[in-house]
Amino acid sequence: MPKTAINGVETEIFPSMKQLYPDSPRLNILLIQAPIEDFYTTKERHYPLGLLTLAASVQDLPVNLRILDFLHHPGRSTLPLPPNFAALKPFLVHDRGPLSAFHQYYHFGLSWKEIRQSLAKESPHICGISSNFYTYTASVLKLAALIKELHPLTSVVVGGQNVNDYHSLLIEDPHIDCLISGPGEIPFRNYVLQHPLLQAPESQGLPDLSDPAAAPPPGGAVSPARPSAAPPSDVSASLSASPENTCSSQIPAPFPLPNAELLPPDAYRISGKNAVMLNLTRGCPMACSFCTVHESFGRQQQLLPVPVVIDFMRRQIQRGILAFDIEDDNFTFSKSYAHAFLDALLRELPPVALYAMNGIDSRFLDTPLLKKMRSAGFSMLNLSLAVSSDEHQQQLSRPLDLQRFSQVCTTASDLGFRIITYFISGLPGTSPTDVLSTMAFLAARPSILGISPFYWIPGMPLSAPNTPSLPEDARLSRFFPADPRWPEPTHITLFRLARLINALKSLPALLSSSTPATLTSASKLLPDGHILKISIEQRKLYGLNADKSLFLHQSDENLLSEFFELFDQLPLAPASSWKN
């Protein structure tokens, strides 16, 4: 099989077309990110990593590639609250104070009128749409319909983590010609090769979408390549290659790095720095029952050769990129691989800012690795806890040594990391009291609390008594009651209580203290009349109007009483602060 260079990696995964079809006409391919509707969005997370990786897989073919990011724009427009969100309305008040939640529903990105105008100027043969979130399915379907309206002969391909066998809305949609589940590079490349304009023969060694076994169902085709869902029997079985061998540039890359050059270097920024996202690994060997990542990348972890990653980063730095966000599902699962990457980065590249915003599993961190991460450019640590209860950890197939977790937090804080730990409220089978215990555990650690209300999506191994009938209900900001013990008021009260704890943990007087405080002693650091001090003294949650007057939030009163009783004398550690 001929070889080709994908992002500087010589690999036999993708056959070269340059010699086979030197005079072929060029296909026009648009890779598109749709706008979204929600209460909030995080612009640092908009980077179209999946689309750029798809682009890398076909960049050597006779194609004209363009990325159209209809989400990453400064504009937004207000929308009425969806009817299925009606239960939230009493709680969606505009609070200008530190205990605010959400209050306004928005359309983020280009308006549909602007999107129509943009697409009308194009002449695409293939449009690839990214669909990574079940809750935003409606935007993907609307975009597919608009493309077909403007360009009826254009092929519409949809891929991403939201594409799976459980998603009938995508499978049955008449405007989608092909669905790709799992890793998309090989199926998408093969789809491109079979376009009539190229008149390419079948590609040796690639999945054939024309095979009867892979025949498209009405409205779309599901990629025949399905990642294995079986958990590994041991650690060695969960790695696609020996971590020691990934130090060699002769190891074929299991997947390409993004074709970041398709976008200007200043298109996406993190903390004011030009940034790109990348994956060093794919797949997570864990089997957490609330996670669906195995549906996309399986449970065998694939590792990119370290020299390939360093070469990619070097080229990006030359373009003016100063920050890199590693989006791996379990970056430090192989410590030897993480060490090899960090050693090479420290040895060969100038200083850069590093992030792992997708989160890092504390079970695979230790002091030597934390020290090296800090030296290499990490300053923020996004950890995941889920729940602190050992019983529920076992039920979720996510056992965790809390003492070891505490040590990781202490060590990371001493090294100067800013730490945020994410936990889940509303998990089926848990109670609000369980979550208060988790919050109490984290409040005593040098970490900000990142509360994540549970939402169920198709394909999740964890069952729920109540599942949303609409994709729009399956989101963090909906506070959907997946369990009868978790009505909306309880969810939102916990959300505000987490904000209360974080505000106190971040008080300058507490940050400069060498000893933890309590809820009561921390409130005494505040001036009289401060909204947080009043909330603690009266054991109520107050908001702030535009005229600076206070108003009382509707809350779960029983939960409030339990919270203040529990936290009255519990230690409250200051959040870890930046140390340069």
Residue pairs with C-beta under 8 A, 6 or more apart in sequence:
1 12
1 15
1 204
1 205
2 15
2 16
2 19
2 20
3 10
3 11
3 12
3 16
4 10
4 11
4 14
4 15
4 16
4 18
4 60
5 60
6 13
6 14
6 56
6 57
6 59
6 60
6 253
6 256
6 257
7 56
7 253
7 256
7 257
7 258
7 259
7 308
7 311
7 312
8 308
8 311
8 312
8 315
9 252
9 253
9 256
9 257
9 305
9 308
10 252
11 252
11 253
12 205
12 252
13 185
13 186
13 252
13 253
13 254
14 57
14 60
14 185
14 186
14 189
14 256
15 203
15 204
15 205
15 206
16 60
17 24
17 60
17 61
17 62
17 193
17 200
18 60
20 200
21 61
21 62
21 198
21 200
24 62
24 197
24 198
24 199
24 200
25 62
25 197
25 198
26 62
26 63
26 64
27 61
27 62
27 63
27 64
27 125
27 126
27 192
27 195
27 197
27 198
28 63
28 64
28 66
28 122
28 123
28 124
28 125
28 126
29 58
29 63
29 64
29 65
29 66
29 124
29 125
29 126
29 127
29 128
29 192
30 66
30 67
30 68
30 122
30 124
30 126
30 127
30 128
31 48
31 51
31 52
31 54
31 55
31 65
31 66
31 67
31 68
31 127
31 128
31 130
32 51
32 67
32 68
32 69
32 70
32 127
32 128
32 129
32 130
32 143
33 46
33 48
33 51
33 67
33 68
33 69
33 70
33 71
33 72
33 129
33 130
34 70
34 71
34 109
34 129
34 130
34 131
34 136
34 139
34 140
34 142
34 143
35 70
35 71
35 107
35 108
35 109
35 110
35 112
35 115
35 139
36 71
36 107
36 108
36 109
36 133
36 136
36 139
37 79
37 105
37 106
37 107
37 108
37 136
37 138
37 139
37 472
38 105
38 106
38 108
38 135
38 136
38 475
38 477
39 102
39 103
39 104
39 105
39 106
39 477
40 102
40 106
40 477
41 71
41 106
41 108
43 72
44 268
44 269
44 270
44 275
44 325
44 357
45 357
46 69
46 71
46 72
46 268
47 268
47 275
47 276
47 277
47 325
48 67
48 69
48 72
48 130
49 258
49 277
49 278
49 279
49 327
50 130
50 132
50 159
50 160
50 184
51 67
51 128
51 130
52 67
52 258
52 259
52 260
52 262
52 263
53 184
53 185
53 255
53 256
53 257
53 258
53 259
53 279
54 128
54 159
54 184
54 185
54 188
55 65
55 67
55 258
55 259
55 262
56 185
56 256
56 257
56 258
56 259
57 184
57 185
57 186
57 188
57 189
57 256
58 65
58 188
58 189
58 192
59 65
59 259
61 189
61 192
61 193
61 198
62 198
63 192
65 259
65 262
66 122
66 262
67 262
67 263
68 118
68 119
69 267
70 109
70 110
70 115
70 118
70 143
71 108
71 109
72 109
72 267
72 268
73 109
73 110
75 109
75 110
75 111
76 106
76 107
76 108
76 109
77 106
77 107
77 111
78 104
78 105
78 106
78 107
79 105
79 106
79 107
80 105
81 88
81 89
81 92
81 105
82 105
82 472
84 470
84 472
84 473
85 105
85 472
85 478
87 488
88 478
88 479
88 488
88 492
90 554
91 101
91 488
91 489
91 492
91 553
91 554
92 101
92 102
92 103
92 104
93 103
93 543
93 551
93 553
94 100
94 103
94 104
94 546
95 101
95 103
95 543
95 544
95 553
96 543
96 544
96 545
96 546
97 531
97 542
97 543
97 544
98 499
98 500
98 503
98 531
98 532
99 496
99 499
99 500
99 503
99 531
99 532
99 535
99 541
99 542
99 543
99 553
100 499
100 543
101 492
101 495
101 496
101 499
102 477
110 118
112 142
112 146
115 143
115 146
116 146
116 150
119 146
119 147
119 150
119 151
120 150
122 151
123 151
124 147
124 151
124 154
125 154
125 155
125 195
125 197
126 154
126 155
126 156
126 157
126 191
126 192
126 195
127 147
127 151
127 154
127 155
127 156
127 157
128 157
128 158
128 159
128 188
129 140
129 143
129 144
129 156
129 157
129 158
129 159
130 159
130 160
131 137
131 140
131 158
131 159
131 160
131 161
131 162
131 163
131 170
132 160
132 161
132 162
133 161
133 162
133 475
134 162
134 167
134 457
134 458
134 471
134 474
135 455
135 457
135 471
135 472
135 473
135 474
135 475
135 478
136 162
136 471
137 162
137 167
137 169
137 170
137 471
138 471
138 472
140 158
140 162
140 170
141 169
141 170
141 173
141 175
144 156
144 158
144 173
144 175
144 176
145 175
147 154
147 156
147 175
148 154
148 156
148 175
155 177
155 178
155 191
155 195
156 175
156 176
156 177
156 178
157 176
157 177
157 178
157 179
157 180
157 188
157 191
158 170
158 176
158 178
158 179
158 180
158 220
159 179
159 180
159 181
159 184
159 187
159 188
159 223
160 184
160 296
161 292
161 293
161 295
161 296
162 170
163 170
163 179
163 180
163 181
163 222
164 181
164 292
164 295
164 458
164 459
165 171
165 181
165 222
165 459
166 458
166 459
167 458
169 471
170 176
170 179
170 220
171 179
171 217
171 219
171 220
171 222
172 218
172 219
173 219
173 220
174 218
174 219
175 219
176 219
176 220
177 216
177 220
177 221
178 191
178 209
178 216
178 220
178 221
179 220
179 221
179 222
179 223
180 187
180 188
180 191
180 221
180 222
180 223
181 222
181 223
181 226
181 295
181 296
182 223
182 225
182 226
182 227
182 295
182 296
182 297
182 298
183 225
183 227
183 255
183 282
183 296
183 297
184 223
185 255
185 256
186 206
186 207
186 225
187 207
187 209
187 223
187 224
187 225
189 203
189 206
190 203
190 206
190 207
190 208
190 209
191 209
192 198
193 200
193 202
193 203
193 206
194 200
194 202
194 209
194 210
202 208
202 210
207 214
207 223
207 224
207 225
208 214
209 216
209 221
209 223
209 224
211 224
213 224
214 221
214 223
214 224
215 221
216 222
227 283
227 294
227 295
227 296
227 297
227 298
227 299
228 298
228 299
228 300
229 294
229 295
229 298
229 299
230 299
231 285
231 287
231 299
232 238
232 285
232 299
232 300
235 285
237 300
238 283
238 285
238 299
238 300
238 301
238 333
239 285
239 300
239 301
239 303
239 334
240 254
240 283
240 300
240 301
240 302
240 303
241 251
241 254
241 302
241 303
243 303
243 334
243 336
243 337
243 340
244 336
244 340
245 251
246 303
246 304
246 305
246 306
246 337
246 340
247 305
247 306
247 307
247 340
247 344
248 305
248 307
249 305
249 307
249 308
251 305
253 304
253 305
253 308
254 282
254 302
254 303
254 304
255 279
255 282
255 302
255 304
257 278
257 279
257 304
257 308
257 309
257 312
258 276
258 277
258 278
260 276
260 312
260 316
260 319
260 321
261 319
265 274
265 316
265 319
265 320
265 321
266 274
266 320
268 274
268 275
268 276
268 277
269 275
269 323
270 323
270 325
270 353
270 355
271 323
271 353
273 322
273 323
273 353
274 320
274 321
274 322
274 323
275 321
275 322
275 323
275 324
275 325
275 353
276 316
276 321
276 323
276 324
276 325
277 324
277 325
277 326
277 327
278 309
278 312
278 313
278 324
278 325
278 326
278 327
279 304
279 326
279 327
279 328
280 303
280 304
280 309
280 326
280 328
280 331
280 337
280 341
281 301
281 302
281 303
281 304
281 328
281 329
281 330
281 331
281 333
281 334
281 337
282 297
282 301
282 302
282 328
282 329
283 293
283 294
283 297
283 298
283 299
283 300
283 301
283 302
283 329
283 330
284 291
284 293
284 294
284 297
284 299
284 301
284 329
284 330
284 333
285 299
285 300
285 301
285 330
285 333
286 299
286 330
286 361
286 397
286 398
287 294
287 299
287 397
287 461
288 386
288 396
288 397
288 398
289 395
289 396
289 397
289 398
289 460
289 461
289 462
290 386
290 396
290 424
290 427
290 454
290 460
290 461
290 462
291 460
292 457
292 459
292 460
292 461
293 329
295 459
297 329
301 330
301 333
301 334
303 334
303 337
306 337
306 340
306 341
306 344
307 344
309 341
309 344
310 341
310 344
310 345
310 348
310 349
313 321
313 324
313 345
313 349
313 352
314 348
314 349
316 324
317 349
317 350
317 352
321 352
322 352
322 353
323 352
323 353
323 354
323 355
324 352
324 353
324 354
324 355
325 354
325 355
325 356
325 357
326 354
326 355
326 356
326 358
327 356
327 357
327 358
328 356
328 358
329 358
330 361
330 364
331 338
331 356
331 360
332 338
332 360
332 361
332 364
332 365
332 369
333 361
333 364
335 364
335 366
335 369
338 369
338 373
339 368
339 369
339 372
342 369
342 372
342 373
342 375
342 376
343 372
345 352
345 376
345 377
346 372
346 375
346 376
351 377
352 377
353 377
353 379
354 373
354 376
354 377
354 378
355 378
355 380
356 378
356 381
356 382
357 382
358 382
359 382
359 383
359 384
359 422
360 381
360 382
360 383
360 384
361 383
361 384
362 383
362 384
362 385
362 400
362 404
362 405
362 408
362 409
363 400
363 401
363 404
365 408
365 412
366 408
367 411
370 408
370 411
370 412
370 415
370 417
371 415
374 415
374 416
374 417
378 417
379 416
379 417
379 418
379 578
380 417
380 418
380 419
380 420
381 412
381 417
381 418
381 419
381 420
382 420
382 422
382 450
383 405
383 408
383 409
383 419
383 420
383 421
383 422
383 447
384 421
384 422
384 423
385 400
385 405
385 421
385 422
385 423
385 438
385 442
386 392
386 393
386 396
386 398
386 400
386 423
386 424
386 427
387 393
387 396
387 423
387 424
387 427
387 430
387 434
387 435
387 438
388 402
388 423
388 437
388 438
388 441
388 442
389 430
389 434
389 437
389 438
390 399
390 402
392 427
392 429
392 430
392 434
393 399
393 400
395 429
396 427
396 462
402 441
406 445
409 419
409 421
409 445
409 446
409 447
409 576
410 445
410 446
412 419
412 446
412 576
413 419
413 446
413 447
413 576
415 579
416 576
416 578
416 579
416 580
417 576
418 448
418 575
418 576
418 577
418 578
419 445
419 446
419 447
419 448
419 575
419 576
420 447
420 448
420 449
420 450
421 442
421 445
421 447
421 448
421 449
421 450
422 450
422 451
422 452
423 435
423 438
423 439
423 442
423 449
423 450
423 451
423 452
424 452
424 453
424 454
425 432
425 435
425 451
425 452
425 453
425 454
425 486
425 491
425 494
425 495
426 435
426 453
426 454
426 479
426 480
426 481
426 482
426 483
426 486
426 491
427 454
427 462
427 482
427 483
428 454
428 462
428 463
428 464
428 465
428 482
428 483
429 483
430 483
430 485
431 485
432 485
432 486
432 490
432 494
432 556
432 559
432 562
433 562
435 494
436 494
436 559
436 562
436 563
436 566
439 449
439 451
439 494
439 497
439 498
439 501
440 566
440 567
440 570
442 449
443 449
443 501
443 505
443 567
443 570
443 571
443 572
443 573
444 516
444 570
444 571
444 572
444 573
445 573
446 573
446 574
446 575
446 576
447 575
447 576
448 502
448 505
448 506
448 575
449 498
449 501
449 502
450 498
451 494
451 495
451 498
452 476
453 476
453 477
453 478
453 479
453 480
453 491
453 495
454 482
454 486
455 468
455 473
455 474
455 475
455 476
455 478
455 480
455 482
456 462
456 464
456 467
456 468
456 474
456 480
456 482
457 474
464 482
464 483
465 482
465 483
465 484
466 480
466 481
466 482
466 483
466 484
467 482
468 474
468 478
468 480
472 478
473 480
474 480
479 488
479 491
479 492
479 495
481 487
481 488
481 491
487 556
489 554
489 555
489 556
490 556
490 559
492 555
493 541
493 555
493 556
493 559
493 560
494 559
496 541
496 553
496 555
497 541
497 559
497 560
497 563
500 532
500 535
500 536
500 541
501 567
501 572
502 575
503 532
504 510
504 517
504 519
504 522
504 523
504 532
504 572
505 572
505 573
505 574
505 575
506 574
506 575
507 522
507 525
507 526
507 574
509 525
510 517
510 522
510 525
510 572
510 574
511 574
511 575
511 577
513 574
516 571
516 572
516 573
516 574
517 525
517 571
517 572
517 574
518 567
518 568
518 569
518 570
518 571
518 572
519 536
519 564
519 567
519 568
519 570
519 572
520 536
520 568
520 569
522 572
523 532
523 533
523 536
523 537
524 533
526 532
526 533
527 533
531 542
531 543
531 544
531 550
534 540
534 542
534 550
535 541
535 542
536 564
539 560
539 561
539 564
540 552
540 553
540 555
540 560
541 552
541 553
541 555
541 560
542 550
542 551
542 552
542 553
543 550
543 551
543 552
543 553
544 550
544 551
545 551
